[in-house]
Structure formats: C-alpha cells, structure tokens
C-alpha cells in the first residue's frame, strides 16, 4: 500500500514537467545601440542561448559578452577589456516570465503582445526589469522579439571621463529569437 501511495505521489509531482513544452535556440540575436551626441555605437551578438517553457511562460537567456561584434575592432577591444571586463564577467543572463502566458495560443498562428518580467544580470550586477515583447506563432514555429532600454550605471559599468560624452547613459537593446522544439 505504501508503494502505491509513493508511486501516485511521484506521478503527481512529475506530471507538470512531463507535459511542459520547451523551446530552445543557440542563435538568438541581441543588438545594443548607444546613441550619444558625439557618437553612435552599435554591437551585435547572434549567439544568444535561450530556453522558453510555453506551459509556464518561464524563459532564460545567456549571452557571451565577447561574442558582441562591433564595426571597429578597437571599440570591441575597449568594450571587452575596459568597460564590460568580459574576462571577469563573461556572460549576461536573464531569467524571467511572460506575465500573461495564457493570452498566447501556442498552437494557433498569431502575433501576441506580452510583457516579460525578470532579472537581468550584466557585469555582475542584477536588476529587475519589465519589457514589452512580441511573440509570433506561425506553422508551429515560435519567434519572439523585444526592444527595451538599460541604464549603464545600473550595472556598475564605469565609463572614464575622457569618453563619457561618447557613450549614452542608457542603451537600447533589441532581442530577436527563433525557437525550435527542445527534444528530450
């Protein structure tokens, strides 16, 4: 009798995870733009990793800082060595949740406007954020995009006075991902 009770308990505990559907990408695109009066700085990273659980709305991102590509090699070097200290802080992460996950019909084609909330960690500092996002379901494929702003000072990134006018205090971040079903 104890064994049957134990099996039933284990079944109920594991049931939600058995039916959760997870989607994944290793090729998410993240672009950040710093639009300062003296200079526009833009970098692109097409190696963002993300997992999305469509049952719960949970999502996670991991981005290698050194994978950001700049137009000028010197900008990329300064970004990694002087500002982001990418040897010490090699990645940025986001762990969050789609607020109104029930508003998305994951099995029907459509475009859904949602809000994503969570914690973003950059340069060793974590900040809670909330951002609008667009989720598109088409022929069983799921893509998502979002554009939001981050304040450089919130992540304890020090900008030397000599170049302070070249770097905006807030940067615009654009994220675009195309997910694939994660097969266990």
C-alpha angles and dihedrals in degrees: 000000000000090000093053090049090049092050092049091049092049091048093054092046094050098037097088093051092047091060099038114113116216128194126196145190137182093186105063115148121228122180125182125193128195108195106190125165093254102036145012114221120191132175133180132205120187097178102077114142119214140173123198124190105201092192095060101019091235116148137179134191132191122188127184107226094211090059092072109110122209131194090240122047092215091058090052091050093049091045092054100038106031107027112022096028087211094184088063097033104030099171146029120219139193126195115182154126139248101241098212101031090155090064090068118082099207092189098051130068111253149110118255129193111213142162120240121202130185149102123299120197120199128161090000094302124110125209132177112238139181120201139171116246138183120220119195124194114192127164091340093308121119126210130172137191137183139174121200141148130248127194112230093214091057088069096047093246108159117217115197115237092240092066100026092111091053095059124061119233089230126037128204115233123198121191126191124176136173111201130208126201109268108231114209 
